[in-house]
Amino acid sequence: MTQPPVTVVGGGLAGLVAAIACTEGGAEVQLYEAHATLGGRWRATTGRYIAHQGPHVLYNNGPLWNWLADHDLLDVRGVPTSALAGFWFRRDGRLRRTLPLGAIGLLADRRRPAPVADTFRDWATRHYGAEAAQVASNMAGVVAFDADPGRLSAAFVAERLRRAFSFPAGAHYVAGGWNRLIDRLAARARDLGVRIELDHRIEELPDSPVIIATSLAAARRLLPEQGIAEVPSGHTVLLDVAVQARRGDAFVVSDTDEAGWLERFSAPDPSLAPPGESLIQAQLPIRPGESKADALTRLESMVDLALPDWRSRLTWRQDSVARDRTGALDLPGTTWRERPAIDRGSGVYLVGDQVAAPGLLSEVSCSSALTAAEAVIRSIPPIPRRVHPNG
């Protein structure tokens, strides 16, 4: 008798973590990835400029951070002290160094719980004032990628906002970009015996046990009878630019006017751009019914404010739209427990950043992958010991 092999569909972060965890538990694993490269939405550009599909960072002491550290896969860069002077807030169309006192109090007040049932804006207004509520709501754009984060659950926004703006900084940057992390995960998986097949799109649900580590849209095609619910997620326009470096350029601009964000990713990791150049990513959530062109115009006005003369210094540029790239967004009255379940029954498991697991952004992918792997290992019957007739 042999153990049934585990099939993992999808080679992004969740799929690779699930494959490694299953193999470490003693299972035989086959992973299929529909694209020519691994990584999913954690892939980055290659070549002279390493830009991600959104501002990817790791937050310390979260489940993904701890799992990577336990597996000796953690290679990160912290925020350089020299860059902190370049941290700005856009308020009322101007760059400012400080926030309203109410917003500072909201970020620092870890004792006051935020309720699940209320919107973040209503709860923050009651306790910190209308101005602080609006400013803090738009600051949450960096973790929600939503044009109106204040409409989301107060508990959901407050937790993410306080982690993202914790001091000393909880955010860290994967050295060399997330492609390096994906490469290390893939190498570890292969070393453990995981069979990885690229350019192989799964059209029908494989035999169980199977872990589906795809987008929810792709999962619905494999599980049409299950009616996997739609989950709110972010919708934002991204602008990546490289410019000739100039002393005094902003490191971060938190756009408290329109929920945008700008970050000079080459400040903590100069390897992301050629010497003498800065790699910057800006993003701005797209409003309901707004075109990409109109959103990009609004975004460029924020870049104009943060980086004067950036067009004359431009060496590289790309822009794109990211839809459903930010994990689930919890509306008032909902938590991560109301998201699509990981265990779909009959040995089928669903993982990724929009399912029922706690955490912030990529941490949800890791948590769900480990939960699924643990369930798979428990479900696999042990191989019976063969006993010699003479004992």
C-alpha positions as CSV (number, residue, x, y, z in Angstrom):
1,M,0.0,0.0,0.0
2,T,1.2,3.5,-0.8
3,Q,0.0,6.9,0.4
4,P,-2.1,8.8,-2.1
5,P,-0.1,11.7,-3.7
6,V,-1.2,15.2,-2.9
7,T,-1.9,17.5,-5.8
8,V,-1.3,21.2,-5.4
9,V,-2.8,23.4,-8.1
10,G,-1.0,26.7,-8.3
11,G,2.6,27.7,-7.8
12,G,2.3,31.0,-6.0
13,L,3.2,31.7,-2.4
14,A,0.3,29.7,-0.9
15,G,0.9,26.7,-3.3
16,L,4.7,26.5,-2.5
17,V,4.2,26.8,1.2
18,A,1.5,24.1,1.1
19,A,3.7,21.8,-1.0
20,I,6.7,22.2,1.4
21,A,4.5,21.6,4.5
22,C,2.8,18.5,3.0
23,T,6.2,17.0,2.0
24,E,7.6,17.8,5.4
25,G,4.7,15.8,6.8
26,G,5.6,12.8,4.8
27,A,3.4,13.2,1.8
28,E,4.3,12.8,-1.9
29,V,3.4,16.1,-3.7
30,Q,2.9,17.1,-7.3
31,L,2.5,20.8,-8.0
32,Y,1.1,22.2,-11.2
33,E,1.5,25.8,-12.3
34,A,-0.4,27.2,-15.3
35,H,2.3,29.8,-16.2
36,A,5.9,29.5,-17.3
37,T,7.2,30.8,-14.0
38,L,6.2,30.3,-10.3
39,G,5.2,33.1,-8.0
40,G,1.6,34.0,-8.9
41,R,0.8,37.5,-7.9
42,W,4.1,37.7,-6.0
43,R,6.0,37.6,-9.2
44,A,8.1,40.7,-10.1
45,T,9.7,42.1,-13.2
46,T,13.1,40.8,-14.2
47,G,16.1,42.6,-15.7
48,R,17.5,45.9,-14.6
49,Y,14.4,47.0,-12.7
50,I,12.6,44.7,-10.1
51,A,9.1,46.0,-9.7
52,H,6.3,44.1,-7.9
53,Q,2.6,43.8,-8.6
54,G,1.9,46.0,-5.6
55,P,4.0,47.3,-2.7
56,H,5.1,43.9,-1.3
57,V,6.6,43.9,2.2
58,L,6.9,41.4,5.1
59,Y,5.6,42.4,8.5
60,N,7.7,41.0,11.4
61,N,6.3,38.5,13.9
62,G,3.5,37.5,11.6
63,P,2.8,33.9,10.5
64,L,4.7,34.2,7.2
65,W,7.7,35.9,8.8
66,N,7.9,33.2,11.5
67,W,7.5,30.3,9.1
68,L,10.2,31.7,6.8
69,A,12.5,32.3,9.7
70,D,11.9,28.7,11.0
71,H,12.9,27.4,7.6
72,D,16.0,29.6,7.2
73,L,14.4,31.3,4.2
74,L,14.2,34.9,5.6
75,D,16.5,37.4,3.9
76,V,15.1,40.9,4.4
77,R,16.1,44.6,4.5
78,G,14.7,47.0,7.1
79,V,13.9,50.6,6.6
80,P,17.2,52.5,6.6
81,T,17.4,55.3,9.1
82,S,18.5,57.7,6.5
83,A,15.2,57.2,4.6
84,L,13.0,58.1,7.5
85,A,13.5,61.8,6.8
86,G,11.8,61.2,3.5
87,F,8.5,60.1,5.1
88,W,5.7,62.5,4.1
89,F,1.9,62.7,4.3
90,R,-0.2,64.3,1.5
91,R,-2.8,66.4,3.2
92,D,-5.0,69.1,1.6
93,G,-2.8,68.9,-1.6
94,R,0.5,69.6,0.2
95,L,3.3,67.5,1.6
96,R,3.4,67.6,5.4
97,R,5.5,65.9,8.0
98,T,2.9,65.3,10.7
99,L,-0.6,64.0,11.1
100,P,-3.6,65.5,13.1
101,L,-3.3,64.7,16.8
102,G,-6.4,62.6,16.6
103,A,-4.9,60.4,13.9
104,I,-1.7,59.9,15.9
105,G,-3.8,59.0,18.9
106,L,-5.7,56.4,16.9
107,L,-2.5,54.7,15.7
108,A,-1.1,54.7,19.2
109,D,-4.2,53.6,21.1
110,R,-3.8,49.8,21.1
111,R,-6.1,49.4,24.1
112,R,-9.3,50.6,22.5
113,P,-10.8,47.6,20.6
114,A,-12.3,48.4,17.2
115,P,-15.7,46.7,16.7
116,V,-16.4,44.3,13.8
117,A,-20.0,45.6,13.2
118,D,-19.2,49.4,12.7
119,T,-17.5,51.0,9.7
120,F,-14.0,52.2,10.5
121,R,-15.0,55.8,9.7
122,D,-18.0,55.8,12.1
123,W,-16.0,54.3,14.9
124,A,-13.0,56.5,14.4
125,T,-15.2,59.6,14.2
126,R,-16.8,58.8,17.5
127,H,-13.5,58.4,19.4
128,Y,-11.0,60.5,17.6
129,G,-12.9,63.1,15.6
130,A,-14.0,63.5,12.0
131,E,-10.7,64.8,10.7
132,A,-8.7,62.0,12.2
133,A,-11.2,59.5,10.9
134,Q,-10.9,60.7,7.3
135,V,-7.1,60.9,7.4
136,A,-6.7,57.5,9.0
137,S,-9.2,56.0,6.6
138,N,-7.2,57.1,3.6
139,M,-3.9,56.0,5.2
140,A,-5.4,52.5,5.1
141,G,-5.3,52.6,1.3
142,V,-1.8,51.0,1.4
143,V,-3.2,47.8,2.9
144,A,-6.7,47.8,1.5
145,F,-6.2,49.3,-2.0
146,D,-9.8,50.5,-1.8
147,A,-10.9,53.9,-2.8
148,D,-12.9,54.3,0.5
149,P,-11.3,52.2,3.3
150,G,-13.4,54.0,5.8
151,R,-16.4,52.0,4.7
152,L,-14.8,48.7,5.8
153,S,-15.1,47.0,9.1
154,A,-13.5,49.0,12.0
155,A,-11.8,45.9,13.3
156,F,-10.4,45.0,9.9
157,V,-9.0,48.4,9.2
158,A,-7.7,49.3,12.6
159,E,-5.6,46.0,12.9
160,R,-4.0,46.5,9.5
161,L,-3.5,50.2,9.9
162,R,-1.7,49.9,13.3
163,R,0.6,47.1,12.0
164,A,1.5,49.0,8.8
165,F,2.3,52.2,10.7
166,S,4.0,50.7,13.7
167,F,7.1,52.3,15.0
168,P,9.8,51.1,14.9
169,A,8.8,50.0,11.4
170,G,7.3,46.5,11.2
171,A,7.7,46.4,7.4
172,H,10.7,44.7,5.9
173,Y,11.7,44.2,2.3
174,V,12.7,40.9,0.7
175,A,16.3,41.3,-0.5
176,G,16.5,41.3,-4.3
177,G,12.7,41.3,-4.6
178,W,10.1,38.6,-4.1
179,N,11.4,36.7,-7.1
180,R,14.3,35.7,-4.9
181,L,12.0,34.5,-2.2
182,I,9.9,32.5,-4.7
183,D,13.2,31.0,-6.0
184,R,14.2,29.9,-2.5
185,L,10.8,28.4,-1.8
186,A,10.9,26.5,-5.1
187,A,14.4,25.2,-4.5
188,R,13.4,24.0,-1.0
189,A,10.4,22.3,-2.4
190,R,12.4,20.5,-5.1
191,D,15.0,19.5,-2.6
192,L,12.3,17.8,-0.5
193,G,11.0,15.9,-3.5
194,V,8.1,18.0,-4.7
195,R,7.5,17.5,-8.4
196,I,6.8,20.8,-10.1
197,E,5.3,21.0,-13.6
198,L,5.1,24.5,-15.2
199,D,2.9,25.5,-18.2
200,H,0.3,23.0,-17.1
201,R,-3.2,24.3,-16.6
202,I,-5.5,22.0,-14.7
203,E,-8.9,22.0,-16.3
204,E,-10.7,19.4,-14.1
205,L,-10.5,18.7,-10.4
206,P,-7.8,16.1,-9.7
207,D,-8.3,13.2,-7.4
208,S,-8.1,14.0,-3.7
209,P,-6.2,15.0,-1.6
210,V,-5.9,18.2,-3.6
211,I,-5.0,21.8,-2.5
212,I,-6.3,24.5,-4.8
213,A,-3.9,27.5,-4.5
214,T,-5.3,29.7,-7.3
215,S,-7.4,32.8,-7.6
216,L,-11.0,32.4,-6.4
217,A,-12.1,32.8,-10.1
218,A,-10.0,29.8,-11.1
219,A,-11.1,27.8,-8.1
220,R,-14.7,28.3,-9.1
221,R,-14.0,26.7,-12.5
222,L,-12.6,23.6,-10.7
223,L,-15.4,23.6,-8.1
224,P,-18.5,24.8,-10.0
225,E,-20.9,23.0,-7.8
226,Q,-19.7,24.6,-4.6
227,G,-20.8,28.2,-5.3
228,I,-17.6,29.8,-3.8
229,A,-18.7,33.3,-2.8
230,E,-17.4,36.5,-4.3
231,V,-15.1,38.3,-2.0
232,P,-14.5,42.1,-2.0
233,S,-10.9,42.9,-2.9
234,G,-8.8,45.9,-4.0
235,H,-8.8,47.6,-7.3
236,T,-5.9,50.0,-7.9
237,V,-3.8,51.6,-10.6
238,L,0.0,51.1,-10.3
239,L,2.7,53.3,-11.6
240,D,6.4,52.1,-11.5
241,V,9.1,54.5,-12.5
242,A,12.8,54.7,-12.3
243,V,14.4,58.1,-12.2
244,Q,17.9,59.5,-11.8
245,A,18.5,59.6,-8.1
246,R,18.4,62.9,-6.4
247,R,19.1,63.7,-2.8
248,G,16.0,64.7,-0.9
249,D,13.6,62.6,-2.9
250,A,10.7,61.2,-0.9
251,F,11.0,57.7,0.6
252,V,7.3,57.3,1.3
253,V,4.2,59.5,0.7
254,S,1.0,58.4,2.4
255,D,-1.8,60.1,0.6
256,T,-4.3,61.0,3.2
257,D,-6.3,62.9,0.6
258,E,-7.1,60.0,-1.8
259,A,-5.9,56.7,-0.2
260,G,-2.8,56.5,-2.4
261,W,0.7,55.5,-1.6
262,L,4.2,56.2,-3.0
263,E,7.4,54.4,-2.0
264,R,11.0,54.4,-3.2
265,F,11.7,50.7,-2.9
266,S,15.4,51.1,-3.9
267,A,16.0,53.0,-0.6
268,P,16.1,49.8,1.5
269,D,17.3,47.7,-1.4
270,P,19.4,49.4,-4.0
271,S,19.7,46.2,-6.0
272,L,16.3,46.8,-7.5
273,A,17.6,49.5,-9.8
274,P,20.9,50.3,-11.6
275,P,23.4,52.4,-9.7
276,G,22.5,56.1,-9.6
277,E,18.8,55.4,-10.2
278,S,15.8,55.2,-7.8
279,L,12.9,52.7,-8.3
280,I,9.6,54.1,-7.2
281,Q,6.1,52.6,-7.1
282,A,3.0,54.6,-6.6
283,Q,-0.6,53.3,-6.4
284,L,-4.0,54.8,-6.2
285,P,-7.3,52.9,-5.7
286,I,-9.7,53.3,-8.6
287,R,-13.1,54.7,-7.9
288,P,-16.3,52.9,-8.9
289,G,-16.8,53.5,-12.6
290,E,-13.5,55.3,-13.0
291,S,-11.3,54.6,-16.0
292,K,-7.7,53.6,-15.8
293,A,-6.7,56.8,-17.6
294,D,-8.5,59.0,-15.2
295,A,-7.1,57.2,-12.2
296,L,-3.6,57.4,-13.6
297,T,-4.0,61.2,-14.1
298,R,-4.9,61.5,-10.4
299,L,-2.0,59.3,-9.5
300,E,0.5,61.3,-11.5
301,S,-0.5,64.5,-9.8
302,M,0.5,62.9,-6.5
303,V,3.9,61.8,-8.0
304,D,4.4,65.4,-9.2
305,L,4.0,66.6,-5.7
306,A,6.3,63.9,-4.2
307,L,9.1,63.9,-6.9
308,P,9.4,67.3,-8.7
309,D,10.9,67.1,-12.1
310,W,10.5,63.3,-12.2
311,R,9.6,63.3,-15.8
312,S,12.8,64.9,-16.8
313,R,14.7,62.3,-14.8
314,L,12.8,59.3,-16.0
315,T,14.7,56.3,-17.2
316,W,12.0,53.6,-17.1
317,R,8.3,53.4,-16.6
318,Q,5.4,50.9,-16.6
319,D,1.8,51.2,-15.4
320,S,-0.9,48.6,-14.9
321,V,-4.2,47.9,-13.1
322,A,-4.3,45.4,-10.2
323,R,-7.7,43.9,-9.5
324,D,-8.4,41.5,-6.7
325,R,-4.8,41.6,-5.6
326,T,-5.1,42.6,-2.0
327,G,-6.7,39.7,-0.3
328,A,-10.2,39.9,1.1
329,L,-11.7,43.1,2.4
330,D,-14.0,42.6,5.4
331,L,-17.2,44.7,5.3
332,P,-18.9,45.8,8.5
333,G,-20.3,42.7,10.4
334,T,-17.9,40.3,8.8
335,T,-14.5,38.8,9.7
336,W,-12.1,36.4,8.1
337,R,-14.3,33.6,9.4
338,E,-17.0,34.5,6.8
339,R,-14.6,34.2,3.9
340,P,-14.6,31.0,1.7
341,A,-13.7,27.9,3.8
342,I,-10.4,26.2,3.5
343,D,-11.8,22.7,3.9
344,R,-14.2,22.1,1.0
345,G,-14.9,18.5,1.9
346,S,-14.0,15.2,0.3
347,G,-10.2,15.9,0.6
348,V,-10.3,19.2,-1.3
349,Y,-8.8,22.4,0.3
350,L,-8.8,26.0,-0.9
351,V,-5.9,28.3,0.0
352,G,-4.8,31.8,-0.9
353,D,-5.1,35.4,0.4
354,Q,-9.0,35.5,0.2
355,V,-10.0,32.5,2.3
356,A,-10.9,32.0,5.9
357,A,-7.6,32.5,7.6
358,P,-6.3,35.3,9.8
359,G,-3.4,37.6,8.9
360,L,-2.4,40.6,6.9
361,L,-2.1,40.3,3.1
362,S,0.4,37.5,2.2
363,E,0.1,36.2,5.8
364,V,-3.4,34.9,4.9
365,S,-1.8,32.8,2.1
366,C,0.7,31.3,4.5
367,S,-1.8,30.6,7.3
368,S,-4.3,29.0,4.9
369,A,-1.6,26.9,3.3
370,L,-0.4,25.5,6.6
371,T,-3.9,24.8,7.8
372,A,-4.6,22.8,4.6
373,A,-1.3,20.9,4.8
374,E,-2.0,19.9,8.4
375,A,-5.5,18.7,7.4
376,V,-4.1,16.7,4.5
377,I,-1.4,15.0,6.6
378,R,-4.0,14.0,9.2
379,S,-6.2,12.6,6.5
380,I,-3.6,10.4,4.9
381,P,-3.8,6.9,6.3
382,P,-0.5,5.6,7.7
383,I,1.3,2.9,5.7
384,P,0.7,-0.5,7.5
385,R,3.8,-2.1,8.9
386,R,4.7,-5.3,7.3
387,V,5.5,-7.9,10.0
388,H,7.6,-11.0,9.2
389,P,5.7,-14.2,10.0
390,N,8.4,-15.2,12.5
391,G,8.1,-11.9,14.3
